[in-house]
Amino acid sequence: MTQRIALITGGSRGLGKNAALKLASAGIDIIFTWHSNQQAAEETVQEIAEKGVKVKAIQLDVGQSSQFPAFVETLAGALQSQWQCSHIDYLINNAGTGSSAPFGEFTEAVFDGLMALHLKGPFFLSQALLPIIRDGGAILNVSSGLARFSVPGYSAYATMKGGIEVLTRYMAKELGPRRIRVNCIAPGAIETDFEGGGVRDNSDMNRFLASQTALGRVGLPDDIGDAIVALLSDSLAWMTAQRVEVSGGMFL
């Protein structure tokens, strides 16, 4: 079997970094994008390389679709020079950031920024990468439990994630002839730096969310990274167009 390669957007921190490390531990080579923190990207490259796989970090703002043609060109060059190939096996549309405000106070500018990063970006980046994704490969879009349950303040963010879930089904249908499976993972509350690290650092919030979760705690990055490895594995090669929530059973 040829060596497999995963491309992860937003792979220098948070869930993207955890997914990169977990996939690397499973023997999959990693290419990840980073937005603004070059030091964090370089440190992540070193951590992944210690797993014994090849790794490449490429700067990209997923919220700026005008950057996609140059990014694809850079990616193609890296594949040729570092892997002597022209395709990736997996695409994980992970890059994102949170923003919350009451519905009546949400500004159009912030809404547009969330739209560009969380919905338009994955749509057109996936489109641009179609010639590079191997037939029989897989795409995994990252949604959120907030697309199922409603928490005041997240109307715009959750709307984008709802769009991603619909997009996942359409991509699965249209890319099926190439045997590319497309699924969606929806994490619940996770202890990361998302939204300023509230779930991780605010003990009252952490306890409340744990009390509303069937398994009695909030999630850890490893919970999601392990699930991503499973969802991309050959064991689930017959699954496509599915939304898989990994939340420990939040707000059931």
Residue frames as qw, qx, qy, qz and C-alpha x, y, z in Angstrom:
[[0.000, 0.888, 0.460, 0.000, 0.00, 0.00, 0.00],
 [0.375, 0.525, -0.041, 0.763, 1.31, 3.44, -0.87],
 [0.259, -0.224, -0.499, 0.796, 1.90, 5.90, 1.93],
 [0.043, -0.779, -0.587, -0.215, -1.24, 7.89, 2.76],
 [0.241, 0.090, -0.123, 0.959, -1.32, 11.66, 3.18],
 [0.119, -0.771, -0.618, 0.100, -3.84, 13.79, 5.08],
 [0.168, 0.368, 0.028, 0.914, -4.34, 17.53, 4.61],
 [0.309, -0.660, -0.620, 0.291, -5.74, 19.28, 7.68],
 [0.101, 0.685, 0.076, 0.718, -6.74, 22.93, 7.66],
 [0.412, -0.732, 0.195, -0.507, -6.00, 24.74, 10.91],
 [0.920, -0.076, -0.374, 0.092, -3.59, 22.07, 12.10],
 [0.396, 0.437, -0.477, 0.651, -1.25, 24.06, 14.32],
 [0.181, -0.189, 0.560, -0.786, -3.53, 24.26, 17.37],
 [0.644, 0.012, 0.276, -0.713, -6.61, 22.83, 19.04],
 [0.852, 0.135, 0.454, -0.222, -8.51, 19.95, 17.53],
 [0.701, 0.677, -0.212, -0.071, -6.67, 20.23, 14.22],
 [0.093, 0.666, -0.715, 0.191, -3.31, 19.71, 15.91],
 [0.604, -0.218, 0.699, -0.316, -4.64, 16.80, 17.93],
 [0.871, 0.396, 0.195, -0.214, -6.03, 15.19, 14.78],
 [0.504, 0.734, -0.453, 0.024, -2.69, 15.65, 13.04],
 [0.155, -0.540, 0.786, -0.258, -0.82, 13.97, 15.89],
 [0.743, 0.005, 0.583, -0.328, -3.31, 11.11, 16.12],
 [0.825, 0.546, -0.003, -0.147, -3.20, 10.47, 12.37],
 [0.295, 0.728, -0.609, 0.109, 0.60, 10.64, 12.44],
 [0.443, -0.370, 0.763, -0.292, 0.61, 8.05, 15.23],
 [0.831, 0.257, 0.437, -0.228, -1.44, 5.86, 12.88],
 [0.609, -0.108, 0.580, 0.530, 1.31, 6.17, 10.25],
 [0.413, 0.776, 0.430, 0.206, -0.32, 8.77, 8.01],
 [0.431, 0.053, 0.057, 0.899, 1.81, 11.60, 6.61],
 [0.056, -0.803, -0.485, 0.342, 0.56, 15.08, 7.41],
 [0.233, 0.310, 0.178, 0.904, 0.20, 18.37, 5.57],
 [0.166, -0.734, -0.598, 0.276, -1.47, 21.10, 7.59],
 [0.192, 0.687, 0.152, 0.684, -2.28, 24.75, 7.15],
 [0.388, -0.504, -0.429, 0.641, -1.62, 27.50, 9.66],
 [0.137, 0.899, 0.373, 0.183, -2.96, 31.03, 9.69],
 [0.037, 0.935, -0.118, 0.334, -0.87, 33.48, 11.73],
 [0.585, -0.708, 0.390, -0.063, 1.24, 31.74, 14.41],
 [0.663, 0.554, -0.504, 0.001, 4.36, 30.53, 12.64],
 [0.066, -0.491, 0.785, -0.373, 6.09, 29.48, 15.86],
 [0.712, -0.031, 0.538, -0.450, 3.17, 27.23, 16.80],
 [0.853, 0.452, -0.117, -0.233, 3.24, 25.75, 13.30],
 [0.421, 0.600, -0.661, 0.158, 6.95, 25.01, 13.52],
 [0.328, -0.341, 0.762, -0.443, 6.54, 23.41, 16.93],
 [0.836, 0.164, 0.320, -0.414, 3.71, 21.26, 15.58],
 [0.708, 0.562, -0.415, -0.101, 5.87, 20.18, 12.65],
 [0.115, 0.509, -0.800, 0.295, 8.50, 18.96, 15.11],
 [0.572, -0.125, 0.642, -0.496, 5.94, 17.08, 17.22],
 [0.872, 0.349, 0.067, -0.336, 4.51, 15.35, 14.16],
 [0.543, 0.612, -0.575, 0.018, 7.95, 14.49, 12.77],
 [0.215, -0.436, 0.796, -0.360, 8.75, 12.75, 16.06],
 [0.816, 0.092, 0.401, -0.405, 6.00, 10.29, 15.18],
 [0.502, -0.196, 0.758, 0.368, 8.16, 9.06, 12.30],
 [0.514, 0.633, 0.564, 0.132, 6.10, 10.42, 9.40],
 [0.331, 0.213, 0.244, 0.886, 6.65, 13.12, 6.82],
 [0.054, -0.791, -0.507, 0.337, 5.08, 16.52, 7.52],
 [0.286, 0.268, 0.248, 0.886, 4.67, 19.86, 5.77],
 [0.023, -0.704, -0.493, 0.511, 3.09, 23.10, 7.04],
 [0.250, 0.358, 0.428, 0.791, 1.70, 25.67, 4.58],
 [0.052, 0.318, 0.352, -0.879, 0.31, 29.08, 5.49],
 [0.103, -0.383, -0.686, -0.610, -3.30, 29.72, 4.45],
 [0.288, 0.140, 0.414, -0.852, -6.20, 31.88, 5.54],
 [0.146, 0.318, 0.921, 0.174, -9.20, 29.66, 4.76],
 [0.147, 0.748, 0.486, -0.426, -11.42, 32.74, 5.05],
 [0.155, 0.720, -0.285, -0.614, -9.71, 34.28, 1.99],
 [0.843, 0.299, 0.448, 0.010, -10.69, 32.22, -1.04],
 [0.447, 0.866, -0.216, -0.058, -8.49, 34.40, -3.27],
 [0.226, -0.677, 0.700, 0.004, -5.52, 32.56, -1.72],
 [0.876, 0.005, 0.454, -0.162, -6.70, 29.13, -2.85],
 [0.802, 0.587, -0.105, 0.036, -5.11, 28.98, -6.35],
 [0.208, 0.739, -0.577, 0.278, -1.66, 29.84, -4.97],
 [0.590, -0.408, 0.614, -0.329, -2.16, 27.41, -2.10],
 [0.940, 0.207, 0.242, -0.124, -3.05, 24.55, -4.43],
 [0.623, 0.695, -0.318, 0.164, 0.04, 25.32, -6.51],
 [0.116, -0.665, 0.649, -0.351, 2.23, 25.29, -3.38],
 [0.792, -0.176, 0.499, -0.305, 0.60, 22.05, -2.22],
 [0.907, 0.419, 0.009, -0.038, 1.17, 20.38, -5.59],
 [0.391, 0.733, -0.494, 0.257, 4.82, 21.42, -5.49],
 [0.395, -0.528, 0.652, -0.374, 5.25, 20.03, -1.98],
 [0.917, 0.046, 0.322, -0.230, 3.68, 16.73, -2.98],
 [0.800, 0.562, -0.186, 0.101, 6.08, 16.38, -5.90],
 [0.249, 0.712, -0.542, 0.372, 9.21, 17.41, -4.02],
 [0.346, -0.455, 0.670, -0.473, 8.59, 15.71, -0.68],
 [0.733, 0.020, 0.604, -0.313, 6.44, 12.71, -1.64],
 [0.009, -0.247, 0.784, 0.570, 7.05, 12.29, -5.39],
 [0.139, 0.462, 0.874, 0.067, 3.30, 12.06, -5.93],
 [0.059, -0.226, -0.270, -0.934, 0.41, 14.28, -6.99],
 [0.544, -0.488, -0.470, -0.495, -2.46, 13.32, -4.68],
 [0.218, -0.290, 0.665, -0.653, -3.61, 13.42, -1.08],
 [0.262, -0.214, -0.937, -0.081, -5.81, 10.75, 0.45],
 [0.265, -0.672, -0.657, 0.216, -7.72, 12.71, 3.08],
 [0.059, 0.455, 0.012, 0.889, -8.94, 16.28, 3.47],
 [0.331, -0.568, -0.663, 0.358, -10.10, 17.49, 6.88],
 [0.024, 0.639, 0.177, 0.748, -11.88, 20.85, 6.73],
 [0.564, -0.475, -0.555, 0.385, -11.18, 21.89, 10.30],
 [0.291, 0.095, -0.138, 0.942, -9.99, 25.52, 10.33],
 [0.258, -0.727, -0.475, -0.425, -12.23, 27.87, 12.24],
 [0.159, 0.087, -0.498, 0.848, -12.75, 30.20, 15.13],
 [0.160, -0.618, -0.764, 0.095, -15.67, 30.99, 17.40],
 [0.017, -0.155, 0.060, -0.986, -17.64, 34.17, 17.86],
 [0.197, -0.547, -0.813, 0.045, -20.71, 34.60, 20.01],
 [0.089, 0.005, 0.151, -0.985, -23.17, 37.41, 20.67],
 [0.404, 0.430, 0.651, -0.478, -26.90, 37.72, 21.29],
 [0.444, 0.470, 0.668, 0.368, -28.91, 37.39, 18.07],
 [0.107, 0.939, 0.328, 0.002, -30.08, 41.00, 18.29],
 [0.242, -0.890, 0.245, 0.299, -26.53, 42.31, 18.59],
 [0.745, -0.049, 0.497, 0.442, -24.67, 40.24, 16.00],
 [0.132, 0.731, -0.213, -0.634, -23.00, 42.48, 13.41],
 [0.820, 0.552, 0.030, -0.148, -23.02, 41.88, 9.69],
 [0.286, 0.761, -0.580, 0.052, -19.22, 42.16, 9.54],
 [0.363, -0.381, 0.822, -0.217, -18.69, 39.38, 12.07],
 [0.815, 0.271, 0.426, -0.286, -21.37, 37.26, 10.36],
 [0.672, 0.698, -0.220, -0.114, -19.60, 37.67, 7.01],
 [0.040, 0.663, -0.738, 0.118, -16.29, 36.67, 8.58],
 [0.591, -0.131, 0.753, -0.260, -17.78, 33.50, 10.01],
 [0.806, 0.494, 0.201, -0.258, -19.41, 32.72, 6.67],
 [0.470, 0.753, -0.456, -0.065, -16.13, 33.15, 4.79],
 [0.070, -0.536, 0.819, -0.192, -14.18, 30.94, 7.17],
 [0.474, -0.067, 0.812, -0.335, -16.66, 28.23, 8.12],
 [0.688, 0.451, 0.518, -0.233, -18.81, 27.77, 5.00],
 [0.549, 0.808, -0.141, -0.161, -17.49, 29.54, 1.90],
 [0.071, -0.711, 0.697, 0.059, -13.92, 28.50, 2.70],
 [0.530, -0.123, 0.839, -0.029, -14.54, 24.74, 2.97],
 [0.701, 0.579, 0.353, -0.219, -16.84, 24.85, -0.06],
 [0.530, 0.824, -0.186, -0.070, -14.37, 26.45, -2.44],
 [0.171, -0.654, 0.737, 0.019, -11.21, 24.96, -0.97],
 [0.676, 0.031, 0.733, -0.068, -12.64, 21.47, -1.38],
 [0.678, 0.697, 0.189, -0.135, -13.62, 22.41, -4.93],
 [0.239, 0.860, -0.444, -0.075, -10.11, 23.67, -5.68],
 [0.309, -0.495, 0.811, -0.045, -8.57, 20.49, -4.28],
 [0.884, 0.213, 0.253, -0.330, -10.72, 18.07, -6.28],
 [0.736, 0.570, -0.366, -0.016, -7.95, 17.33, -8.82],
 [0.152, 0.575, -0.722, 0.353, -5.55, 16.55, -5.96],
 [0.642, -0.230, 0.562, -0.468, -7.80, 14.30, -3.85],
 [0.009, 0.207, -0.948, -0.240, -7.27, 10.67, -4.76],
 [0.705, -0.102, -0.411, -0.570, -10.18, 8.68, -6.15],
 [0.774, -0.237, -0.584, 0.069, -11.31, 6.47, -3.29],
 [0.279, 0.184, -0.479, 0.812, -10.14, 9.03, -0.73],
 [0.314, -0.668, -0.662, 0.127, -12.13, 10.79, 1.96],
 [0.025, 0.491, -0.070, 0.868, -13.20, 14.25, 3.06],
 [0.403, -0.527, -0.681, 0.310, -14.18, 14.98, 6.65],
 [0.041, -0.641, -0.084, -0.762, -15.93, 18.26, 7.43],
 [0.289, -0.173, -0.684, 0.648, -15.98, 19.58, 10.98],
 [0.303, -0.656, -0.394, -0.568, -19.35, 20.76, 12.28],
 [0.036, -0.262, 0.584, -0.768, -20.48, 21.26, 15.87],
 [0.101, -0.397, -0.883, 0.228, -23.01, 19.92, 18.34],
 [0.111, 0.432, 0.246, -0.860, -24.42, 23.46, 18.20],
 [0.307, 0.083, -0.579, -0.751, -26.00, 22.56, 14.86],
 [0.406, -0.323, -0.844, -0.135, -28.28, 20.17, 16.79],
 [0.365, -0.681, -0.545, 0.326, -28.84, 21.84, 20.17],
 [0.151, 0.795, 0.147, 0.569, -29.28, 25.58, 20.66],
 [0.540, -0.457, -0.316, 0.633, -27.19, 27.71, 23.02],
 [0.110, 0.971, 0.205, -0.052, -27.96, 31.45, 23.07],
 [0.226, -0.824, 0.340, 0.393, -25.23, 33.50, 21.46],
 [0.388, -0.277, 0.763, 0.436, -24.20, 31.04, 18.79],
 [0.638, 0.587, 0.372, -0.332, -26.87, 31.68, 16.15],
 [0.444, 0.784, -0.339, -0.270, -24.41, 32.71, 13.42],
 [0.096, -0.503, 0.858, 0.045, -21.73, 30.13, 14.17],
 [0.529, 0.108, 0.819, -0.194, -24.28, 27.32, 14.34],
 [0.635, 0.658, 0.139, -0.380, -25.88, 28.49, 11.10],
 [0.303, 0.692, -0.615, -0.225, -22.56, 28.03, 9.32],
 [0.210, -0.264, 0.938, -0.082, -22.15, 24.57, 10.80],
 [0.648, 0.374, 0.559, -0.358, -25.68, 23.66, 9.75],
 [0.558, 0.727, -0.216, -0.336, -24.68, 24.66, 6.23],
 [0.046, 0.544, -0.834, -0.081, -21.60, 22.44, 6.45],
 [0.484, 0.017, 0.846, -0.221, -23.81, 19.48, 7.33],
 [0.685, 0.599, 0.264, -0.319, -26.00, 20.02, 4.28],
 [0.342, 0.765, -0.496, -0.227, -22.90, 20.56, 2.12],
 [0.311, -0.370, 0.875, -0.024, -21.51, 17.25, 3.37],
 [0.666, 0.299, 0.658, -0.185, -24.48, 15.34, 1.96],
 [0.584, 0.776, -0.002, -0.237, -24.26, 17.10, -1.40],
 [0.085, 0.717, -0.679, -0.132, -20.52, 16.52, -1.66],
 [0.488, -0.157, 0.855, -0.076, -21.00, 12.84, -0.83],
 [0.697, 0.515, 0.449, -0.217, -23.62, 12.52, -3.56],
 [0.509, 0.836, -0.139, -0.152, -21.65, 14.33, -6.25],
 [0.058, 0.695, -0.716, -0.016, -18.25, 12.83, -5.43],
 [0.819, -0.104, 0.516, -0.230, -19.62, 9.32, -5.06],
 [0.860, 0.507, -0.034, -0.037, -18.74, 8.38, -8.66],
 [0.378, 0.686, -0.551, 0.289, -15.09, 8.95, -7.71],
 [0.795, -0.274, -0.519, 0.155, -15.58, 6.78, -4.61],
 [0.181, 0.307, -0.410, 0.840, -14.70, 9.75, -2.40],
 [0.419, -0.612, -0.669, 0.048, -16.62, 9.42, 0.84],
 [0.033, 0.450, -0.144, 0.881, -17.62, 12.62, 2.63],
 [0.517, -0.567, -0.633, 0.100, -18.68, 12.69, 6.25],
 [0.095, -0.721, 0.104, -0.678, -19.06, 15.24, 9.00],
 [0.539, -0.241, -0.662, 0.461, -17.92, 15.14, 12.63],
 [0.252, -0.757, -0.135, -0.588, -19.75, 17.29, 15.18],
 [0.424, 0.025, -0.664, 0.615, -17.83, 17.75, 18.44],
 [0.398, -0.814, -0.417, -0.074, -19.55, 18.83, 21.63],
 [0.223, -0.940, 0.212, -0.149, -17.95, 20.98, 24.34],
 [0.886, 0.141, -0.213, 0.386, -14.19, 20.30, 24.35],
 [0.504, -0.789, 0.053, 0.347, -11.41, 21.53, 26.62],
 [0.641, 0.303, 0.198, 0.677, -9.42, 23.61, 24.13],
 [0.203, -0.304, -0.092, 0.926, -8.60, 27.31, 23.64],
 [0.013, 0.488, 0.650, 0.583, -11.78, 27.72, 21.53],
 [0.268, -0.804, -0.313, -0.428, -13.69, 30.89, 22.44],
 [0.107, -0.752, 0.394, -0.518, -10.98, 31.91, 24.86],
 [0.376, 0.165, -0.869, 0.278, -10.77, 28.49, 26.51],
 [0.514, -0.360, 0.180, -0.758, -14.00, 28.87, 28.49],
 [0.926, -0.140, -0.251, -0.243, -14.86, 25.17, 28.61],
 [0.752, 0.172, -0.480, 0.419, -11.31, 24.35, 29.69],
 [0.312, 0.235, -0.416, 0.821, -10.65, 27.20, 32.14],
 [0.430, -0.336, 0.116, -0.830, -14.03, 28.17, 33.58],
 [0.029, 0.040, -0.965, 0.256, -14.75, 25.58, 36.28],
 [0.453, 0.306, 0.497, -0.674, -18.40, 26.61, 36.65],
 [0.622, 0.458, -0.295, -0.562, -19.01, 26.26, 32.91],
 [0.308, 0.317, -0.894, -0.078, -17.14, 22.98, 32.84],
 [0.171, 0.073, 0.882, -0.434, -19.22, 21.52, 35.68],
 [0.561, 0.387, 0.255, -0.686, -22.50, 22.68, 34.14],
 [0.591, 0.449, -0.499, -0.447, -21.72, 21.19, 30.74],
 [0.162, 0.212, -0.958, 0.109, -20.55, 17.95, 32.36],
 [0.343, 0.176, 0.722, -0.574, -23.86, 17.77, 34.22],
 [0.639, 0.494, 0.089, -0.583, -25.70, 18.04, 30.89],
 [0.438, 0.498, -0.700, -0.264, -23.65, 15.29, 29.25],
 [0.931, -0.141, -0.185, -0.283, -24.69, 11.64, 29.39],
 [0.844, 0.116, -0.393, 0.347, -21.14, 10.41, 30.03],
 [0.597, -0.743, -0.236, 0.190, -20.64, 12.90, 32.84],
 [0.470, -0.520, 0.171, 0.692, -17.79, 15.07, 31.61],
 [0.417, 0.823, -0.119, -0.368, -16.85, 17.49, 28.85],
 [0.918, 0.358, 0.022, 0.169, -14.74, 16.29, 25.96],
 [0.478, -0.641, 0.381, 0.465, -10.98, 16.26, 25.60],
 [0.356, 0.671, -0.442, -0.477, -9.08, 16.86, 22.36],
 [0.103, -0.261, 0.951, 0.133, -8.07, 13.19, 22.31],
 [0.514, 0.358, 0.703, -0.337, -11.75, 12.23, 22.17],
 [0.549, 0.740, 0.047, -0.386, -12.08, 14.01, 18.84],
 [0.137, 0.657, -0.688, -0.276, -8.68, 13.07, 17.44],
 [0.324, -0.090, 0.942, -0.027, -9.34, 9.38, 18.04],
 [0.569, 0.532, 0.537, -0.325, -12.77, 9.71, 16.41],
 [0.402, 0.773, -0.269, -0.412, -11.25, 11.38, 13.34],
 [0.048, -0.427, 0.884, 0.185, -8.79, 8.50, 12.93],
 [0.430, 0.198, 0.864, -0.170, -11.68, 6.05, 13.16],
 [0.525, 0.679, 0.294, -0.421, -13.85, 7.94, 10.68],
 [0.359, 0.739, -0.450, -0.348, -11.06, 8.02, 8.09],
 [0.371, -0.338, 0.863, 0.059, -10.10, 4.38, 8.57],
 [0.325, 0.113, -0.787, -0.512, -10.80, 1.66, 6.04],
 [0.013, 0.237, 0.924, -0.299, -13.08, 0.06, 8.61],
 [0.272, 0.636, 0.467, -0.551, -15.66, 2.75, 7.78],
 [0.131, -0.196, 0.580, 0.780, -15.05, 2.81, 4.04],
 [0.023, -0.444, -0.815, -0.371, -18.74, 2.06, 3.35],
 [0.134, -0.756, -0.507, 0.390, -19.97, 5.08, 5.32],
 [0.244, 0.138, 0.225, 0.933, -20.61, 8.37, 3.57],
 [0.218, -0.515, -0.339, -0.756, -22.92, 11.41, 3.85],
 [0.607, -0.551, -0.566, 0.087, -23.20, 10.96, 7.63],
 [0.134, -0.743, 0.268, -0.599, -23.14, 13.42, 10.52],
 [0.747, -0.204, -0.572, 0.271, -21.40, 11.81, 13.49],
 [0.278, -0.837, 0.136, -0.451, -21.73, 13.69, 16.76],
 [0.706, 0.000, -0.540, 0.458, -18.93, 13.07, 19.24],
 [0.182, -0.642, 0.112, -0.737, -20.16, 14.88, 22.34],
 [0.103, 0.062, -0.855, 0.504, -20.50, 12.30, 25.07],
 [0.183, -0.572, -0.788, -0.136, -24.25, 12.78, 24.74],
 [0.082, -0.115, -0.244, 0.959, -24.74, 16.50, 25.34],
 [0.392, 0.195, 0.129, -0.890, -28.23, 17.90, 25.91],
 [0.148, -0.110, -0.933, -0.310, -30.07, 14.69, 25.13]]
